[in-house]
Amino acid sequence: MKEAQRNLDQRSLKAILLDEETKRIERLAIELIDRRLSKIWRTSQANTHVTAHASEKWAQEELSTLARHYRKFKEDTVQGIEPSNSPEKKKDNLLLRFVKDMPSIIGVDLKTHGPFTKEDIAVLPYENAESLIRQGTAVEIRSHGDNG
């Protein structure tokens, strides 16, 4: 639509109508994206999953991680534990407790990890650990003195 608009006399009725239609579509697209992200955020807070389009996967992963840190912040505060500093974007490793059995995986460090059985404890690269936490396969173990 924007391409068609460029080829028109900007004062013509067709150009004016096309401009209004383009603005309306842009507003609707933004509203749709906002609603989808809001739904992804709500489901992330509830620790449930919503089916996301491939283009939304990054947002779902980021919001799930953020929601997990947000829940941990609330838990720490309620338990009287000094809340952790805001999570760093990249960490080297996370300590996990498996809540489900898990076959071996090749980590981002190109090492084989596992297989794991329920209640196993392991240290995994941050990216792999985050993925397992989001899937509900493992939970992070943090010491009370851990501020990072």
Backbone as a ProteinNet text record, in pm:
[ID]
protein_1_A
[PRIMARY]
MKEAQRNLDQRSLKAILLDEETKRIERLAIELIDRRLSKIWRTSQANTHVTAHASEKWAQEELSTLARHYRKFKEDTVQGIEPSNSPEKKKDNLLLRFVKDMPSIIGVDLKTHGPFTKEDIAVLPYENAESLIRQGTAVEIRSHGDNG
[TERTIARY]
82.3	0	86.7	196.1	283	350.1	383.1	443.9	344.9	219.7	117.7	96.8	108.3	90.1	198.3	318	428.9	410.6	339.5	321.3	201.2	133.3	13.9	41.5	-40.6	-39.4	-95.5	-14.2	-50.4	-175.6	-217.5	-338.5	-462.8	-447	-562.3	-646	-772.4	-863.6	-815	-769.5	-719.9	-600.7	-508.9	-391.5	-433.8	-528	-575.8	-644	-730.1	-798	-699.1	-602.8	-500.9	-416.8	-386.4	-311.2	-389.8	-518.5	-602.5	-612.7	-628.6	-637.6	-506.3	-395.6	-264.5	-249.1	-287.1	-278.6	-368.6	-486.5	-580.2	-521.2	-463	-402.4	-282.9	-201.9	-88.7	-136.5	-242.9	-296.9	-348.6	-417.9	-470.7	-357.1	-253.1	-138.2	-71.5	-52.9	8.5	-79.8	-209.8	-301.9	-299.3	-294.6	-288.2	-159.1	-48.2	80.7	77.9	26.6	17.1	-68.4	-179.7	-266.9	-199.4	-128.6	-57.5	50.7	127.6	232.4	173.6	60.3	-7.8	-51.8	-104.9	-146.9	-25.8	81.8	203.5	254.6	251.9	296.6	209.7	77	-13.6	10.6	26.6	49.9	187.2	285.5	418.7	413.7	336.2	324	256.1	161.7	90.8	170.5	286.8	374.4	305.5	224	160.9	214.8	172.4	226.3	113.4	139.8	46.3	116.7	41	101	135.7	262.6	310	353	327.4	373.9	526.5	591.2	737.6	796.9	731.7	783.1	766	685.5	663.7	746	814	888	989.7	1062.7	1163.7	1097.4	981.8	912	864.7	813.9	766.6	881.3	996.6	1111.4	1159.1	1170.4	1216.4	1117.3	987.7	887.1	876.7	896	894.7	1008.7	1125.7	1241.3	1215.5	1165.4	1135	1030.5	926.4	821.2	877.3	969.1	1029.7	1109.2	1186.7	1262.1	1167.8	1058.9	958.8	895.8	859.5	802.9	904	1030.7	1135.7	1154	1148.8	1158.9	1046.8	923.7	809.8	826.3	867.8	888.5	993.2	1105.8	1213.2	1163.9	1092.1	1041.9	947.3	853.9	756.8	824.8	930.5	1001.5	1103	1112.9	1205.2	1349.9	1369.1	1503.8	1533.1	1654.6	1693.6	1676.7	1589.4	1569.9	1700.7	1714.1	1832.6	1839.2	1959.6	1974.6	1909.5	1879.9	1817.9	1907.2	1845.3	1924.3	2010.9	2130.9	2217	2167.2	2186.2	2137.9	2206.5	2334.7	2407.5	2477.5	2458.6	2529.4	2603.2	2702	2775.5	2696	2651.8	2583.8	2475.1	2379.9	2277	2272.4	2244.7	2227.1	2079.3	2051.1	1913.7	1880.6	1751.6	1696.8	1592.4	1606.5	1514.2	1386.4	1273.8	1143.4	1080.4	1147.6	1104.2	1229.6	1213.2	1324.5	1357.6	1484.9	1529.9	1641.8	1632.1	1741.5	1862.9	1972.8	2095	2070.9	2140.2	2135	2277.2	2293.8	2420	2399	2478.6	2464.5	2524.1	2498.8	2557	2709.3	2759.6	2904.8	2959.5	2871.1	2902.6	2941.7	2906.7	2929.7	2798.2	2809.1	2690.6	2655.8	2528.6	2479.1	2366	2371.2	2263.8	2301.8	2204.4	2061.9	2036.9	1918.3	1882	1753.3	1741.9	1617.4	1559.7	1433.3	1364.6	1443.8	1461.2	1533.8	1685.8	1737.1	1880.2	1912.6	2035.8	2083.6	2202.7	2205.3	2314.1	2338.9	2459.7	2495.4	2500.7	2421.7	2414.8	2439.3	2482.1	2496.7	2365.3	2376.6	2262.3	2151.6	2188.9	2088.2	2011.3	2081.7	2014.7	1927.7	1980.6	1905.2	1776.2	1784.9	1664.8	1559.7	1603.3	1510.1	1441.9	1518.3	1461	1365.1	1396.9	1307.9	1176.9	1185.8	1065.2	977.1	1039.6	964.8	903.1	945.8	894.4	965.4	1082.5	1158.9	1247.5	1290	1380.3	1346.5	1395.7	1381.9	1520.1	1538.6	1667.8	1680.6	1800.7	1831.7	1918.7	1874.3	1951.2	1976.3	2096.2	2125.5	2067.9	2043.3	1986	2080.3	2209.8	2306.1	2336.6	2274.3	2302.5	2233.7	2310.3	2253.2	2271.6	2289.9	2310.7	2260.8
-119.4	0	125.8	120.2	237.2	261.1	152.2	165.1	228.5	185.4	242.9	390.2	424.1	561.7	654.1	604.3	686.7	728	646.3	673.7	762.6	808.5	891.2	1037.6	1124.1	1265.2	1272.2	1321.2	1319.6	1400.6	1486.3	1566.8	1500.5	1391.1	1325.3	1252.6	1232.9	1164.6	1021.8	955	818	813.1	907.2	911.4	937	1027.5	1059.6	937.4	869.2	749.7	636.3	619.6	517	546.2	671.5	711.9	679.2	710.6	680.9	530.4	455	309.4	251.2	302.9	257	284	403.2	436.4	346	315.8	228.6	86.6	37	-96.6	-99.2	5.9	12.7	9.2	84.5	84.7	-53.8	-120.1	-253.4	-354.7	-344.3	-435	-416.7	-293	-264.9	-316.5	-295.7	-343.9	-496.4	-562.6	-708.1	-758.5	-697.1	-736.1	-713.8	-599.1	-571.1	-675.4	-714	-814	-950.4	-988.3	-1116.7	-1117.8	-1009.7	-1004.2	-1003.9	-937.7	-936.4	-1078.2	-1152.2	-1290.1	-1377.2	-1361.3	-1437.5	-1404.6	-1277	-1236.4	-1300.1	-1293.9	-1351.8	-1501.8	-1572.8	-1716.3	-1745.7	-1658.9	-1677.2	-1659.9	-1563.2	-1540.6	-1658.7	-1720.3	-1835.4	-1963.9	-1952.2	-2065.6	-2168	-2118.7	-2204.1	-2162.1	-2235.8	-2209.7	-2170.7	-2078.1	-2042.2	-2074.7	-2119.6	-2148.3	-2016.7	-2000	-1875	-1899.5	-1802.5	-1804.7	-1798.7	-1850.4	-1852.3	-1713.7	-1610.4	-1474.7	-1424.9	-1495.2	-1455.8	-1538.5	-1640.9	-1731.3	-1656.9	-1563.4	-1488.5	-1416.3	-1354.5	-1280.9	-1377	-1492	-1590.4	-1637.6	-1663.5	-1708.9	-1600.9	-1477.7	-1368	-1339.7	-1337.4	-1309.6	-1423.1	-1547.4	-1660.7	-1649.1	-1613	-1594.7	-1479.7	-1369.5	-1254.9	-1291.2	-1363.5	-1402.2	-1493.5	-1583	-1672	-1590.6	-1493	-1407.2	-1321.7	-1277.7	-1198.5	-1280.9	-1408.2	-1496	-1519.4	-1539.6	-1562.7	-1439.2	-1321.2	-1195.5	-1186.9	-1218.8	-1215.1	-1317.2	-1440.6	-1544	-1500.5	-1450.8	-1406.4	-1296.8	-1200.7	-1088.9	-1138.2	-1225.5	-1277.2	-1360.7	-1432.2	-1516.5	-1438.1	-1308	-1226.2	-1239.2	-1294.7	-1309.8	-1185.9	-1136	-1021.5	-1060.5	-991.5	-1028.2	-1017.4	-1108	-1108.3	-980.9	-944.3	-834.7	-876.5	-780.4	-816.3	-915.8	-1014.5	-1120.4	-1066.7	-1117.7	-1080.8	-1153.7	-1093	-1152.2	-1285.3	-1290.5	-1414	-1457.3	-1581.5	-1640.5	-1761.1	-1805.6	-1921.3	-2049.9	-2076.2	-2201.5	-2179	-2271.6	-2271.2	-2409.2	-2410.9	-2535.3	-2572.8	-2693.7	-2737.5	-2863.4	-2875.2	-3001.1	-3045.1	-3167.2	-3217.2	-3265.3	-3226.1	-3267.4	-3372.5	-3401	-3504	-3573.4	-3694.9	-3763.1	-3690.6	-3694.6	-3620.7	-3699.4	-3724.7	-3793.7	-3702	-3758.3	-3678.7	-3568.4	-3455.9	-3344.5	-3299.4	-3236.3	-3170.2	-3023.4	-2974.4	-2837.2	-2737.1	-2609.7	-2503.3	-2502.8	-2569.9	-2583.4	-2702.1	-2768.2	-2883.6	-3007.9	-3010.7	-3128.1	-3203.2	-3334.6	-3415.7	-3404.7	-3377.2	-3367.2	-3467.5	-3546.7	-3641.1	-3781	-3870.2	-3848.7	-3817.1	-3760.6	-3722.1	-3792.3	-3825.7	-3880.2	-3778.9	-3794.6	-3704.9	-3696.4	-3573.7	-3540.6	-3534	-3560.8	-3540.5	-3392.5	-3363.1	-3225.2	-3213.3	-3105	-3086.7	-2938.4	-2909	-2774	-2776.1	-2688.9	-2683.6	-2541.4	-2528.9	-2394.4	-2317.3	-2188.4	-2101.4	-2119.2	-2115.6	-2122.8	-2254.1	-2366.3	-2495.1	-2502.3	-2452.5	-2454.4	-2374	-2256.2	-2172.6	-2245.9	-2313.6	-2387.5	-2499.4	-2573.7	-2682.6	-2629.3	-2515.1	-2452.9	-2411.3	-2348.1	-2305.7	-2425.1	-2538.5	-2659.1	-2729.3	-2686.9	-2751.8	-2882	-2904.8	-3026.7	-3015.2	-2891.5	-2869.8	-2737.1	-2722.5	-2596.5	-2551.9	-2423.7	-2368.7	-2385.4	-2420.5	-2427.2	-2305.8	-2226.2	-2107.4	-2111.5	-2074.4	-2066.8	-1935.9	-1929.5	-1807.5	-1689.6	-1713.7	-1605.2	-1566.4	-1630.4	-1604.8	-1477.3	-1377.1	-1249.3	-1229.9	-1330.2	-1313	-1421.6
0	0	0	77.8	82.7	-51.7	-119.1	-251.8	-349.2	-345.8	-433.1	-400.8	-275.5	-230.5	-288.2	-296.7	-347.2	-491.5	-565.3	-707.6	-738.2	-635.3	-655.1	-622.7	-680.6	-643.8	-501.6	-407.1	-265.8	-233.8	-324.6	-302.2	-359.3	-432.5	-494.5	-388.2	-419.1	-328.7	-303	-407.7	-394	-297.5	-307.6	-219.8	-75.5	-56.3	78.6	141.4	64.4	114.8	143.1	54.5	73	197.5	220.2	338.2	465.4	467	583.3	606.9	498.9	510.4	563.6	517.6	564.6	713.8	757	899.4	982.6	933.5	1004.5	1016.4	909	911.1	1007.1	1007.9	1100.7	1245.3	1276.5	1412.5	1451.5	1358.9	1386.1	1405.6	1325.4	1339.1	1474.8	1514.5	1644.9	1757.7	1747.4	1849.7	1856.9	1742.3	1738.9	1804.7	1770.7	1829.8	1980.7	2024.6	2168.2	2239.7	2179.2	2240.7	2248	2141	2140.9	2249.5	2257.8	2359.2	2499.6	2515.5	2644.5	2682	2585.7	2610.7	2643.6	2570.2	2597	2737.3	2775.3	2908.9	3017.2	3000	3099.9	3115.8	3004.7	3014.8	3073.5	3046	3103.8	3254.4	3301.7	3445.9	3513.5	3443.7	3499.2	3480.3	3416.8	3389.1	3299.8	3207.7	3106.6	2971.5	2868.9	2735.6	2640.4	2553	2446.8	2315.5	2217.7	2087.8	2021.5	1993.2	1934.3	1790.6	1707.6	1569.2	1571.7	1470.6	1465.8	1490.4	1439.2	1457.5	1600.8	1681.2	1820.5	1919.2	1869.7	1958.4	2044.2	1984.4	2061.3	2177.1	2151.9	2257.3	2365	2322.9	2419.1	2507.5	2448.1	2526.4	2622.7	2573.1	2658.3	2771.5	2739.1	2840.9	2942.1	2896.4	2989.5	3088.8	3039.1	3126.8	3223.9	3172.2	3256.6	3362.4	3322.3	3416.1	3525.3	3488.3	3588.1	3689.5	3641.3	3732.6	3818.4	3758.3	3830.1	3942.2	3912.6	4015.5	4128.1	4090.3	4189.7	4277.4	4215.4	4289.6	4392.8	4352.7	4445	4557	4520.8	4622	4723.9	4675.8	4765.1	4858.8	4805	4884.6	4993.5	4957	5052.5	5161	5126.4	5222.5	5305.4	5279.7	5355.1	5310.5	5191.1	5135.2	5051.6	5061.7	4978.7	4832.8	4757.3	4616.6	4538.4	4445.6	4360.3	4279.8	4242.2	4147.6	4017.6	3932.3	3805.1	3732.9	3668.5	3606.5	3493.1	3486.6	3375	3252.2	3138.2	3014.9	2986.9	3006.2	2981.3	3108.8	3144.6	3256.1	3199.2	3273.5	3225.4	3243.2	3365	3396.6	3499.7	3503.7	3607	3671	3800.1	3873.7	3865.7	3819.6	3797.6	3875.9	3908.4	3958.9	3857.2	3808.7	3708.2	3773.1	3715.7	3766.7	3676	3564.1	3469.3	3417.3	3370.4	3305.2	3175.8	3138.3	3019.7	2953	2821.7	2753.4	2740.4	2696.6	2676.5	2574.9	2596	2501.2	2470.4	2357.7	2326.3	2362.7	2457	2503.9	2407.3	2434.9	2352.5	2364.7	2468.4	2485.6	2406.1	2327.1	2242.4	2321.8	2449.8	2534	2549.9	2570.9	2595.9	2744.2	2772.2	2909.5	2926	3033.4	3059.3	3017	3017.5	3044.1	3192.4	3217.7	3353.3	3392.4	3519.5	3571.5	3670.4	3697.9	3790.5	3921	3971.3	4093.8	4076.6	3956.5	3933.1	3943.4	3982.2	3990.1	3896.4	3819.7	3723	3699.2	3655.1	3612.9	3460.7	3398.4	3252.1	3203.4	3078.1	3020.9	3032	3054.4	3077.6	2972.5	2844.7	2737.7	2742.4	2764.9	2773.7	2898.4	3010.2	3134.8	3122	3063.7	3045.7	2963.7	2859.1	2774	2852.7	2931	3011.3	3117.4	3174.7	3274.1	3207.6	3090	3018	2981.6	2948.9	2910.5	3030.7	3151.4	3271.6	3303.9	3244.7	3266.7	3390.3	3422.1	3535	3602.3	3724.9	3797.8	3843.7	3852.9	3896.8	4046.7	4090	4232.6	4262.4	4358.9	4397.5	4546.3	4585.5	4728.3	4781.6	4909.9	4969.2	4957.7	4951.6	4941.5	4799.2	4702.4	4560.6	4516.1	4479.9	4433.7	4284.8	4206.5	4064.2	3989.3
[MASK]
++++++++++++++++++++++++++++++++++++++++++++++++++++++++++++++++++++++++++++++++++++++++++++++++++++++++++++++++++++++++++++++++++++++++++++++++++++

